[in-house]
């Protein structure tokens, strides 16, 4: 009987401990805004959709600053959900996290992130980071670009040459004619890669094509600039849909996303060109024997525009400090270190494989890009550096609107529907313009 | 031995130690332990299910838009906007198709597989272990795996069909035609759900006494008649539970259509719309309203299935 009583007491105590634990769990974890200014002896959480830098580099940062870094790698979609959920609930989530160029307007309006000019000399940074303008909203810098990403045309020179094309196209008309020649000579059954899956990559492809046709998407007040048939945006959409209808694009591409098309079509020599490709793909994907069958065949091409080379649309990744950060000042020190020219060059491979950050290819600082190019560690480095400095432009010169995600969804679902034939190009443009008009009014 | 299926209550003998009616039994001391043991679970349920459910119900009648503050009461506006939204209406049709195809297929396949596994045979336990694997995989992983099968440019299915000359050129399975897209996506979910349906039905079948089948054989019953007259009626509790879990899973399908077909209208589900409305548009009020509608639909359909299929079985 004693044993029985003992057992019941233990169970009761255990149950009470559980109750306490549950109550603590439910009530704990709330952290308001206005974090600590401490910059030593603290641990910060960095949440990004990428692998961390090498542990040795992070250890060196910890040794020099006293700031320990806990890195969380979360996929991009989940990360955006976590950022929104945590900010809405005013709950701590991370000290530094992703600021995507497309969310800048939303984040700026909602005041979910600290203005970076409070912590860093953003005016000085602007001269060094051409894409910093993509992170400005309402006069504040919401995040700092940590890589340079812009859209650029890539061509498989071997396939072009095989089709008898010796001079690379400089205009969109020449480019289209060359693609048709490649198809007609049976060099590639489907020479062009356009990712028509209903996803963000389709929107950015259209933005880049619209820029090549000499236009913009929205004006400063968010009104659509692509509604009439003679507008560059309309013509760009028509050109893309015609390309799949005329057999220049694989029919299966209506369900192929951007990176998927680059990996399974462009890198395998199935298609001859991607009009809006990722900057850095030639070195990081097409020239890597493990992932490519077209090594040394693919090169960057200045964007074929209406009357010559067109611009390249920026879509860089940035890092910022959420309002609920526990240690914003320490996070700012980390961002300063993480985006320094030397570290960026090291992460991209300028100082050997030990300092490489997986998946990191292009520094956002011109100095980082220059070092990488000088050391010959970046294929097409000089061309990319020139494009970054002179040709890379923000998709929305006035800053992405706060309602960008809803607009983008309308763009990619409508263009996808036009590609499948369930909607005409005119109806698709009408739906996209209607969304922009509704959201901007 | 009595066997039967009915929905009435069983009249049990009072448990030992319980006073019979009309007699005063020994007065029992208040026991804290049972309450203490259920309290953690109760707190979990209250904190993680009932409170959020309550908040969802209340907030669905408010405009909770991060880009359009402040939060304010708007009555049924969120619901009106949902029904006026073409994307939501399209997703409603898609989700209805997911539910019909998914519940029917997973239940039929679950019954077939459970009946196959009912009798012991060599390697049965290994087969059951292998069977569970798709259920254990995350939906996103399954979507990625099946992308390689359905892909219209380099997919396995196209490769097999062309090499066996069943088709002359590669076909587009996803994104082109709505019904084909939904069927292809739902097959992936059925592949995931069926193992659990099988196990639930198999558990019911294991309770059926073998004497019943022996008696049926003596009475001249064929295997098909045994299936119809003994197996299926007595497996109804398991079938009902399997169908309810299939209803819940298909009504809330997200990973498979999102990974396989992106945000396209041809396959978008209601839960995907909830995500877009809440976390892309930051219109949480409308998101709450849609979540509430999905919850109500889940409850109604689940209760309907229970009412229609479930019968209490006694041996």
Boltz contact constraints between the chains, C-beta under 6 A:
constraints:
  - contact:
      token1: [A, 8]
      token2: [B, 33]
      max_distance: 6.0
  - contact:
      token1: [A, 12]
      token2: [B, 33]
      max_distance: 6.0
  - contact:
      token1: [A, 12]
      token2: [B, 36]
      max_distance: 6.0
  - contact:
      token1: [A, 15]
      token2: [B, 36]
      max_distance: 6.0
  - contact:
      token1: [A, 15]
      token2: [B, 37]
      max_distance: 6.0
  - contact:
      token1: [A, 18]
      token2: [B, 40]
      max_distance: 6.0
  - contact:
      token1: [A, 19]
      token2: [B, 39]
      max_distance: 6.0
  - contact:
      token1: [A, 19]
      token2: [B, 40]
      max_distance: 6.0
  - contact:
      token1: [A, 22]
      token2: [B, 40]
      max_distance: 6.0
  - contact:
      token1: [A, 22]
      token2: [B, 43]
      max_distance: 6.0
  - contact:
      token1: [A, 26]
      token2: [B, 47]
      max_distance: 6.0
  - contact:
      token1: [A, 81]
      token2: [B, 279]
      max_distance: 6.0
  - contact:
      token1: [A, 84]
      token2: [B, 279]
      max_distance: 6.0
  - contact:
      token1: [A, 110]
      token2: [B, 66]
      max_distance: 6.0
  - contact:
      token1: [A, 197]
      token2: [B, 262]
      max_distance: 6.0
  - contact:
      token1: [A, 198]
      token2: [B, 262]
      max_distance: 6.0
  - contact:
      token1: [A, 198]
      token2: [B, 263]
      max_distance: 6.0
  - contact:
      token1: [A, 198]
      token2: [B, 264]
      max_distance: 6.0
  - contact:
      token1: [A, 199]
      token2: [B, 262]
      max_distance: 6.0
  - contact:
      token1: [A, 250]
      token2: [B, 153]
      max_distance: 6.0
  - contact:
      token1: [A, 251]
      token2: [B, 172]
      max_distance: 6.0
  - contact:
      token1: [A, 252]
      token2: [B, 152]
      max_distance: 6.0
  - contact:
      token1: [A, 252]
      token2: [B, 153]
      max_distance: 6.0
  - contact:
      token1: [A, 252]
      token2: [B, 172]
      max_distance: 6.0
  - contact:
      token1: [A, 254]
      token2: [B, 175]
      max_distance: 6.0
  - contact:
      token1: [A, 255]
      token2: [B, 174]
      max_distance: 6.0
  - contact:
      token1: [A, 255]
      token2: [B, 175]
      max_distance: 6.0
  - contact:
      token1: [A, 264]
      token2: [B, 154]
      max_distance: 6.0
  - contact:
      token1: [A, 402]
      token2: [B, 67]
      max_distance: 6.0
  - contact:
      token1: [A, 405]
      token2: [B, 280]
      max_distance: 6.0
  - contact:
      token1: [A, 406]
      token2: [B, 281]
      max_distance: 6.0
  - contact:
      token1: [A, 413]
      token2: [B, 263]
      max_distance: 6.0
  - contact:
      token1: [A, 416]
      token2: [B, 264]
      max_distance: 6.0
  - contact:
      token1: [A, 420]
      token2: [B, 176]
      max_distance: 6.0
